[in-house]
């Protein structure tokens, strides 16, 4: 276990599942907007080694004609709330040139869905417009004309000038925008005694009614982490849900404490040092030695 990591996002607690690198990976999609000079970096647009075929990765059927306007085709219907500006849409995707089907990027081979905050300007306009109205479980094809993609700016070796792009996108979750002011300000459970708890414990503050989290799933969560001795919050991500692989490699206390949660549920998990960061704690992250943690976690989605 990497028990000396800082608390800079709970995703860091499961680095074993994503390579443990903080550097910009090839995992970012080729959907970011070019900067004013047209020289923004993009991750993978050249010939890269092709990994073993991923059975979850969809095939892309090219449009009969190059698109001159955004064409949105729902392949599989979704359910639930329709995505709107301000919402976060968690997606897997394959991107190819519309002209010949040459692939320039996909998330399936990386095994890590990509979050898009609609209306933030973080992706190309074709995605901004094409993901509005998306629902959880939907599979959609976006055929995007060049003026809603990268326009006249080439992107690497695959995306040329005035290139139309086609994406097949699986929508894993649609998450409504969250007000950080709604974050819990206290753990909601009694604080630890001077001796602390002897084993991980949990209390359901809200029982969810959605799908149950199982090992091997990806959990999308909001959380606040409190010191167990005095109830002081030492970290919060309540405005920015994070994805964590729910599998070995996660802190033992979280792996045990989140087990069986259902989407929509909120749980307080009291974690002793031996199931967290060890007896030395993490003083630079606000956790003294030999101090319990109390994570209040809301399970937003599982996929």
BASE-791463 format. One record per residue (C-alpha): residue number from 1; x, y, z; residue in three letters. Coordinates in Angstrom, 1 decimal, padded with zeros to 4 digits. Example, Ala and Ser with C-alpha at 12.3 -4.5 7.8 and 13.67 -1.06 7.14 Angstrom:
% residues 2
(site 1, (012.3, -004.5, 007.8), "ALA")
(site 2, (013.7, -001.1, 007.1), "SER")
//
This chain:
% residues 303
(site 1, (000.0, 000.0, 000.0), "UNK")
(site 2, (001.1, 003.5, -000.7), "UNK")
(site 3, (000.3, 004.9, 002.7), "UNK")
(site 4, (002.5, 007.9, 002.5), "UNK")
(site 5, (000.5, 009.6, -000.3), "UNK")
(site 6, (-000.9, 013.0, 000.3), "UNK")
(site 7, (-004.7, 013.5, 000.4), "UNK")
(site 8, (-004.7, 015.4, -002.9), "UNK")
(site 9, (-007.8, 013.6, -004.1), "UNK")
(site 10, (-009.0, 010.2, -003.1), "UNK")
(site 11, (-008.1, 008.9, -006.6), "UNK")
(site 12, (-004.5, 009.0, -005.4), "UNK")
(site 13, (-005.4, 006.3, -002.9), "UNK")
(site 14, (-005.8, 003.8, -005.7), "UNK")
(site 15, (-002.8, 004.7, -007.9), "UNK")
(site 16, (-002.0, 001.0, -008.3), "UNK")
(site 17, (-004.9, 000.7, -010.7), "UNK")
(site 18, (-003.9, 003.6, -013.0), "UNK")
(site 19, (-000.1, 003.4, -013.1), "UNK")
(site 20, (000.7, 005.8, -010.3), "UNK")
(site 21, (001.8, 008.7, -012.6), "UNK")
(site 22, (000.9, 012.3, -012.2), "UNK")
(site 23, (002.2, 013.3, -015.7), "UNK")
(site 24, (-000.1, 014.1, -018.5), "UNK")
(site 25, (-000.9, 010.7, -020.1), "UNK")
(site 26, (-002.0, 009.5, -023.5), "UNK")
(site 27, (-005.3, 009.0, -021.7), "UNK")
(site 28, (-006.8, 012.4, -022.4), "UNK")
(site 29, (-009.1, 012.5, -025.3), "UNK")
(site 30, (-008.4, 014.4, -028.5), "UNK")
(site 31, (-011.4, 016.7, -027.7), "UNK")
(site 32, (-009.7, 019.7, -026.0), "UNK")
(site 33, (-009.9, 023.0, -027.8), "UNK")
(site 34, (-006.9, 024.4, -029.5), "UNK")
(site 35, (-005.4, 027.5, -027.9), "UNK")
(site 36, (-005.3, 030.9, -029.6), "UNK")
(site 37, (-002.0, 030.0, -031.4), "UNK")
(site 38, (-003.3, 026.6, -032.5), "UNK")
(site 39, (-000.4, 024.8, -030.9), "UNK")
(site 40, (-002.1, 023.1, -027.9), "UNK")
(site 41, (-000.7, 019.7, -027.2), "UNK")
(site 42, (-002.8, 016.6, -027.7), "UNK")
(site 43, (-002.1, 013.2, -026.4), "UNK")
(site 44, (-002.3, 010.5, -029.0), "UNK")
(site 45, (-002.9, 011.1, -032.7), "UNK")
(site 46, (-000.1, 009.2, -034.2), "UNK")
(site 47, (000.5, 005.5, -034.8), "UNK")
(site 48, (000.8, 003.9, -031.4), "UNK")
(site 49, (001.0, 000.2, -030.6), "UNK")
(site 50, (-002.4, -001.4, -030.8), "UNK")
(site 51, (-003.3, -003.3, -027.6), "UNK")
(site 52, (-005.2, -006.5, -027.5), "UNK")
(site 53, (-008.7, -006.1, -028.7), "UNK")
(site 54, (-011.0, -004.8, -026.1), "UNK")
(site 55, (-014.4, -006.6, -026.2), "UNK")
(site 56, (-016.2, -003.5, -024.8), "UNK")
(site 57, (-014.8, -001.2, -027.5), "UNK")
(site 58, (-017.5, -000.5, -030.1), "UNK")
(site 59, (-016.9, -000.5, -033.8), "UNK")
(site 60, (-017.5, 002.8, -035.6), "UNK")
(site 61, (-019.7, 002.9, -038.7), "UNK")
(site 62, (-018.6, 005.8, -040.9), "UNK")
(site 63, (-021.2, 008.3, -042.2), "UNK")
(site 64, (-022.1, 007.9, -045.9), "UNK")
(site 65, (-021.1, 011.6, -046.4), "UNK")
(site 66, (-018.8, 013.8, -044.5), "UNK")
(site 67, (-020.8, 015.8, -042.1), "UNK")
(site 68, (-021.5, 019.5, -042.7), "UNK")
(site 69, (-023.3, 019.9, -039.4), "UNK")
(site 70, (-023.4, 018.0, -036.2), "UNK")
(site 71, (-025.2, 014.6, -036.6), "UNK")
(site 72, (-026.2, 012.9, -033.4), "UNK")
(site 73, (-027.3, 009.3, -033.7), "UNK")
(site 74, (-028.5, 007.4, -030.6), "UNK")
(site 75, (-027.4, 003.7, -031.0), "UNK")
(site 76, (-028.6, 002.6, -027.5), "UNK")
(site 77, (-031.1, 004.6, -025.5), "UNK")
(site 78, (-030.2, 005.6, -022.0), "UNK")
(site 79, (-032.3, 006.3, -018.9), "UNK")
(site 80, (-032.5, 008.9, -016.2), "UNK")
(site 81, (-031.8, 012.6, -016.2), "UNK")
(site 82, (-030.8, 014.3, -019.5), "UNK")
(site 83, (-027.4, 016.1, -019.3), "UNK")
(site 84, (-027.4, 019.9, -019.3), "UNK")
(site 85, (-024.9, 022.6, -019.0), "UNK")
(site 86, (-023.0, 022.4, -015.7), "UNK")
(site 87, (-023.5, 018.6, -015.4), "UNK")
(site 88, (-020.6, 016.2, -015.5), "UNK")
(site 89, (-020.9, 013.4, -018.1), "UNK")
(site 90, (-018.7, 010.4, -017.6), "UNK")
(site 91, (-017.9, 008.7, -021.0), "UNK")
(site 92, (-016.0, 006.1, -022.8), "UNK")
(site 93, (-015.3, 006.9, -026.5), "UNK")
(site 94, (-013.6, 005.9, -029.7), "UNK")
(site 95, (-012.6, 008.7, -032.1), "UNK")
(site 96, (-011.8, 008.3, -035.8), "UNK")
(site 97, (-011.5, 010.4, -038.9), "UNK")
(site 98, (-014.8, 010.5, -040.7), "UNK")
(site 99, (-013.1, 010.3, -044.1), "UNK")
(site 100, (-011.5, 006.9, -043.7), "UNK")
(site 101, (-012.0, 005.5, -040.2), "UNK")
(site 102, (-008.4, 005.9, -039.0), "UNK")
(site 103, (-008.6, 005.9, -035.2), "UNK")
(site 104, (-006.8, 008.6, -033.2), "UNK")
(site 105, (-007.9, 008.0, -029.7), "UNK")
(site 106, (-010.1, 005.8, -027.4), "UNK")
(site 107, (-010.6, 005.4, -023.7), "UNK")
(site 108, (-011.5, 001.7, -023.6), "UNK")
(site 109, (-008.0, 000.4, -023.9), "UNK")
(site 110, (-007.0, 002.6, -021.0), "UNK")
(site 111, (-009.8, 001.3, -018.8), "UNK")
(site 112, (-010.6, 004.8, -017.5), "UNK")
(site 113, (-013.7, 006.7, -018.5), "UNK")
(site 114, (-013.4, 010.4, -019.1), "UNK")
(site 115, (-015.3, 013.2, -017.3), "UNK")
(site 116, (-016.7, 016.1, -019.3), "UNK")
(site 117, (-018.2, 019.2, -017.5), "UNK")
(site 118, (-020.7, 020.5, -020.0), "UNK")
(site 119, (-020.4, 024.3, -020.7), "UNK")
(site 120, (-016.9, 024.5, -019.4), "UNK")
(site 121, (-015.2, 024.8, -022.8), "UNK")
(site 122, (-012.9, 021.9, -022.0), "UNK")
(site 123, (-013.8, 019.9, -025.1), "UNK")
(site 124, (-014.5, 020.6, -028.8), "UNK")
(site 125, (-017.8, 022.2, -029.6), "UNK")
(site 126, (-019.1, 019.1, -031.2), "UNK")
(site 127, (-018.9, 017.3, -027.9), "UNK")
(site 128, (-020.3, 020.3, -026.0), "UNK")
(site 129, (-023.4, 020.3, -028.2), "UNK")
(site 130, (-023.6, 016.5, -028.8), "UNK")
(site 131, (-023.6, 015.5, -025.2), "UNK")
(site 132, (-026.4, 017.8, -024.1), "UNK")
(site 133, (-029.4, 015.6, -023.5), "UNK")
(site 134, (-027.3, 012.4, -023.0), "UNK")
(site 135, (-028.5, 009.9, -020.5), "UNK")
(site 136, (-026.8, 007.2, -018.4), "UNK")
(site 137, (-026.4, 004.0, -020.4), "UNK")
(site 138, (-026.8, 005.8, -023.7), "UNK")
(site 139, (-024.5, 004.9, -026.7), "UNK")
(site 140, (-024.4, 007.7, -029.2), "UNK")
(site 141, (-022.5, 008.5, -032.4), "UNK")
(site 142, (-021.4, 012.0, -033.1), "UNK")
(site 143, (-020.4, 012.9, -036.6), "UNK")
(site 144, (-018.7, 016.3, -036.3), "UNK")
(site 145, (-017.9, 018.7, -039.1), "UNK")
(site 146, (-014.4, 020.3, -038.9), "UNK")
(site 147, (-015.7, 023.7, -037.8), "UNK")
(site 148, (-017.1, 022.1, -034.6), "UNK")
(site 149, (-013.9, 020.1, -034.1), "UNK")
(site 150, (-010.4, 021.6, -034.7), "UNK")
(site 151, (-011.1, 023.6, -037.9), "UNK")
(site 152, (-008.0, 024.5, -039.8), "UNK")
(site 153, (-005.6, 023.5, -037.1), "UNK")
(site 154, (-003.9, 020.1, -037.6), "UNK")
(site 155, (-003.7, 017.9, -034.5), "UNK")
(site 156, (-000.8, 015.6, -034.6), "UNK")
(site 157, (-000.3, 013.1, -037.4), "UNK")
(site 158, (-003.8, 011.8, -037.8), "UNK")
(site 159, (-006.1, 014.9, -037.6), "UNK")
(site 160, (-005.4, 017.1, -040.6), "UNK")
(site 161, (-006.7, 020.5, -041.6), "UNK")
(site 162, (-010.5, 020.8, -041.8), "UNK")
(site 163, (-010.9, 017.2, -040.6), "UNK")
(site 164, (-014.3, 015.9, -039.8), "UNK")
(site 165, (-014.4, 013.5, -036.9), "UNK")
(site 166, (-016.6, 010.6, -035.8), "UNK")
(site 167, (-017.0, 009.4, -032.2), "UNK")
(site 168, (-018.9, 006.6, -030.7), "UNK")
(site 169, (-019.5, 007.4, -027.0), "UNK")
(site 170, (-020.8, 005.3, -024.1), "UNK")
(site 171, (-022.3, 007.4, -021.4), "UNK")
(site 172, (-021.4, 005.8, -018.1), "UNK")
(site 173, (-023.1, 008.4, -015.8), "UNK")
(site 174, (-024.7, 011.9, -015.8), "UNK")
(site 175, (-023.9, 013.8, -012.6), "UNK")
(site 176, (-025.9, 016.9, -011.8), "UNK")
(site 177, (-023.8, 019.9, -010.7), "UNK")
(site 178, (-023.1, 019.9, -007.0), "UNK")
(site 179, (-022.9, 023.0, -004.8), "UNK")
(site 180, (-019.9, 022.7, -002.5), "UNK")
(site 181, (-021.9, 024.6, 000.1), "UNK")
(site 182, (-024.0, 021.4, 000.4), "UNK")
(site 183, (-021.0, 019.4, 001.7), "UNK")
(site 184, (-021.5, 017.9, 005.2), "UNK")
(site 185, (-019.8, 020.0, 007.9), "UNK")
(site 186, (-019.6, 017.2, 010.4), "UNK")
(site 187, (-019.2, 013.4, 010.3), "UNK")
(site 188, (-022.7, 012.6, 011.4), "UNK")
(site 189, (-021.4, 009.9, 013.8), "UNK")
(site 190, (-019.8, 010.0, 017.3), "UNK")
(site 191, (-016.2, 010.9, 017.2), "UNK")
(site 192, (-013.5, 008.4, 018.2), "UNK")
(site 193, (-012.6, 007.8, 021.8), "UNK")
(site 194, (-009.1, 008.5, 023.0), "UNK")
(site 195, (-008.1, 005.0, 022.0), "UNK")
(site 196, (-009.8, 005.2, 018.6), "UNK")
(site 197, (-011.7, 002.3, 016.9), "UNK")
(site 198, (-010.1, -001.1, 016.8), "UNK")
(site 199, (-011.4, -002.0, 013.3), "UNK")
(site 200, (-013.1, -000.2, 010.4), "UNK")
(site 201, (-016.8, 000.6, 011.2), "UNK")
(site 202, (-019.5, 002.3, 009.1), "UNK")
(site 203, (-022.9, 003.9, 009.5), "UNK")
(site 204, (-025.4, 004.5, 006.6), "UNK")
(site 205, (-026.5, 008.1, 006.9), "UNK")
(site 206, (-028.7, 007.7, 003.7), "UNK")
(site 207, (-029.5, 004.3, 002.3), "UNK")
(site 208, (-029.2, 004.3, -001.5), "UNK")
(site 209, (-031.8, 002.8, -003.8), "UNK")
(site 210, (-029.6, 002.4, -006.9), "UNK")
(site 211, (-027.2, -000.3, -008.2), "UNK")
(site 212, (-025.0, -001.9, -005.5), "UNK")
(site 213, (-021.2, -001.3, -005.6), "UNK")
(site 214, (-019.2, -004.5, -006.2), "UNK")
(site 215, (-015.5, -005.2, -006.3), "UNK")
(site 216, (-014.2, -004.6, -009.8), "UNK")
(site 217, (-016.6, -001.7, -010.4), "UNK")
(site 218, (-015.6, 001.9, -010.8), "UNK")
(site 219, (-017.2, 004.1, -008.1), "UNK")
(site 220, (-018.0, 007.7, -008.7), "UNK")
(site 221, (-018.1, 009.5, -005.4), "UNK")
(site 222, (-018.3, 012.7, -003.4), "UNK")
(site 223, (-016.5, 012.7, -000.1), "UNK")
(site 224, (-015.4, 014.7, 002.9), "UNK")
(site 225, (-012.6, 013.3, 005.1), "UNK")
(site 226, (-012.7, 014.3, 008.8), "UNK")
(site 227, (-010.3, 013.7, 011.6), "UNK")
(site 228, (-011.8, 011.1, 013.9), "UNK")
(site 229, (-010.7, 012.7, 017.1), "UNK")
(site 230, (-012.0, 016.3, 016.7), "UNK")
(site 231, (-014.3, 016.2, 013.6), "UNK")
(site 232, (-012.2, 018.7, 011.7), "UNK")
(site 233, (-012.5, 018.3, 007.9), "UNK")
(site 234, (-009.1, 017.8, 006.3), "UNK")
(site 235, (-010.2, 017.3, 002.7), "UNK")
(site 236, (-013.3, 017.6, 000.6), "UNK")
(site 237, (-014.2, 017.0, -003.0), "UNK")
(site 238, (-017.9, 017.7, -002.7), "UNK")
(site 239, (-018.1, 019.8, -005.8), "UNK")
(site 240, (-016.0, 017.5, -008.1), "UNK")
(site 241, (-016.9, 013.8, -008.0), "UNK")
(site 242, (-014.0, 011.4, -008.6), "UNK")
(site 243, (-013.7, 008.0, -010.0), "UNK")
(site 244, (-012.0, 005.2, -008.0), "UNK")
(site 245, (-011.5, 001.6, -009.0), "UNK")
(site 246, (-013.2, -000.4, -006.2), "UNK")
(site 247, (-010.6, -003.1, -006.0), "UNK")
(site 248, (-007.4, -004.2, -004.2), "UNK")
(site 249, (-005.1, -001.3, -004.0), "UNK")
(site 250, (-007.6, 001.0, -002.4), "UNK")
(site 251, (-007.0, 001.8, 001.3), "UNK")
(site 252, (-008.3, -001.3, 003.2), "UNK")
(site 253, (-010.6, 000.8, 005.3), "UNK")
(site 254, (-012.3, 002.2, 002.2), "UNK")
(site 255, (-012.5, -001.1, 000.5), "UNK")
(site 256, (-014.2, -002.6, 003.5), "UNK")
(site 257, (-016.3, 000.4, 004.4), "UNK")
(site 258, (-017.7, 001.1, 001.0), "UNK")
(site 259, (-018.6, -002.5, 000.3), "UNK")
(site 260, (-022.3, -003.0, -000.4), "UNK")
(site 261, (-023.1, 000.7, -000.8), "UNK")
(site 262, (-025.9, 001.5, -003.3), "UNK")
(site 263, (-026.0, 004.5, -005.6), "UNK")
(site 264, (-027.6, 007.4, -003.9), "UNK")
(site 265, (-026.4, 006.3, -000.5), "UNK")
(site 266, (-024.3, 008.3, 001.9), "UNK")
(site 267, (-022.1, 006.5, 004.4), "UNK")
(site 268, (-019.8, 007.5, 007.3), "UNK")
(site 269, (-016.7, 005.2, 007.5), "UNK")
(site 270, (-014.5, 005.3, 010.6), "UNK")
(site 271, (-011.1, 004.0, 009.7), "UNK")
(site 272, (-008.3, 003.2, 012.2), "UNK")
(site 273, (-004.7, 003.9, 011.3), "UNK")
(site 274, (-003.9, 000.3, 010.5), "UNK")
(site 275, (-006.6, 000.4, 007.8), "UNK")
(site 276, (-005.5, 003.8, 006.5), "UNK")
(site 277, (-002.2, 005.5, 006.4), "UNK")
(site 278, (-000.5, 003.6, 009.3), "UNK")
(site 279, (000.5, 004.7, 012.7), "UNK")
(site 280, (002.5, 007.8, 011.5), "UNK")
(site 281, (-000.7, 009.3, 009.9), "UNK")
(site 282, (-000.2, 012.0, 007.3), "UNK")
(site 283, (000.7, 015.2, 009.2), "UNK")
(site 284, (001.3, 017.2, 006.0), "UNK")
(site 285, (-002.3, 016.2, 004.9), "UNK")
(site 286, (-003.8, 017.2, 008.3), "UNK")
(site 287, (-003.9, 013.8, 009.9), "UNK")
(site 288, (-001.7, 013.4, 013.0), "UNK")
(site 289, (-000.1, 010.1, 014.1), "UNK")
(site 290, (-002.4, 007.4, 015.6), "UNK")
(site 291, (-005.6, 009.3, 014.5), "UNK")
(site 292, (-008.7, 007.7, 013.0), "UNK")
(site 293, (-010.2, 009.1, 009.8), "UNK")
(site 294, (-014.0, 009.5, 009.2), "UNK")
(site 295, (-014.8, 009.5, 005.5), "UNK")
(site 296, (-018.4, 010.7, 004.6), "UNK")
(site 297, (-018.9, 009.2, 001.1), "UNK")
(site 298, (-021.8, 009.7, -001.3), "UNK")
(site 299, (-022.0, 007.1, -004.1), "UNK")
(site 300, (-023.0, 009.0, -007.2), "UNK")
(site 301, (-022.7, 006.2, -009.7), "UNK")
(site 302, (-021.1, 002.8, -010.3), "UNK")
(site 303, (-020.1, 001.3, -013.7), "UNK")
//
